[in-house]
Amino acid sequence: AQKITQTQPGMFVQEKEAVTLDCTYDTSDQSYGLFWYKQPSSGEMIFLIYQGSYDEQNATEGRYSLNFQKARKSANLVISASQLGDSAMYFCAMREVNYGGSQGNLIFGKGTKLSVKP
Amino acid sequence: DSGVTQTPKHLITATGQRVTLRCSPRSGDLSVYWYQQSLDQGLQFLIQYYNGEERAKGNILERFSAQQFPDLHSELNLSSLELGDSALYFCASSARRGLDGYTFGSGTRLTVV
């Protein structure tokens, strides 16, 4: 069965510094997708970045980048130049197997609570 | 506004009662997914519907059921509610396979007292 592990329950980072949030995954599938979501205290789930298993380059979206190491089965999120508004829960997720014309559901890690200090 | 609409936003009800949570997916999306987020269990996948048909089932209790209607909106029915059912229930939608990802609604906060 697929599994996502986030080993950092909470992290602190100084404003304007970079921070790495860890995520490891377990799957026997060759084709899979990895996602990161942000959940601020207001509760909504905000999509940040996506990495496909066959993508040769690491994904980047603005200040977010994904450090994808396939052999190690890790997909760490790097946030550069942290801002106070980055304080939130961050979830790593993997898409389960696609079926027919639909995308498979997501399975989530337990999340990392990031606090940005001024 | 993400394009996925969930109602109601908040719900308080007593143990033993039954409630219905509603989700309207983003325009054009055929898949709807339901998730439960609680403090002790994290984000758990409950069930997926695709174009009206059940596509995948996760850790959904027998007391819970769902369906997707011809207009693609979905309802999650929770019955014989227990205190432990108190959680944030998310609905997400996605298009056909691709890189569009998943769009989440703002959730329904259910409190069972």
Chai-1 contact restraints between the chains, C-beta under 6 A:
chainA,res_idxA,chainB,res_idxB,connection_type,confidence,min_distance_angstrom,max_distance_angstrom,comment,restraint_id
A,G43,B,G107,contact,1.0,0.0,6.0,A-B,restraint_1
A,E44,B,S106,contact,1.0,0.0,6.0,A-B,restraint_2
A,M45,B,F104,contact,1.0,0.0,6.0,A-B,restraint_3
A,F47,B,G101,contact,1.0,0.0,6.0,A-B,restraint_4
A,Y50,B,G101,contact,1.0,0.0,6.0,A-B,restraint_5
A,N98,B,R97,contact,1.0,0.0,6.0,A-B,restraint_6
A,G101,B,R96,contact,1.0,0.0,6.0,A-B,restraint_7
A,S102,B,S31,contact,1.0,0.0,6.0,A-B,restraint_8
A,S102,B,Y50,contact,1.0,0.0,6.0,A-B,restraint_9
A,S102,B,R55,contact,1.0,0.0,6.0,A-B,restraint_10
A,Q103,B,S94,contact,1.0,0.0,6.0,A-B,restraint_11
A,Q103,B,R97,contact,1.0,0.0,6.0,A-B,restraint_12
A,N105,B,Y33,contact,1.0,0.0,6.0,A-B,restraint_13
A,N105,B,F45,contact,1.0,0.0,6.0,A-B,restraint_14
A,N105,B,Q48,contact,1.0,0.0,6.0,A-B,restraint_15
A,N105,B,A56,contact,1.0,0.0,6.0,A-B,restraint_16
A,F108,B,L43,contact,1.0,0.0,6.0,A-B,restraint_17
A,K110,B,G42,contact,1.0,0.0,6.0,A-B,restraint_18
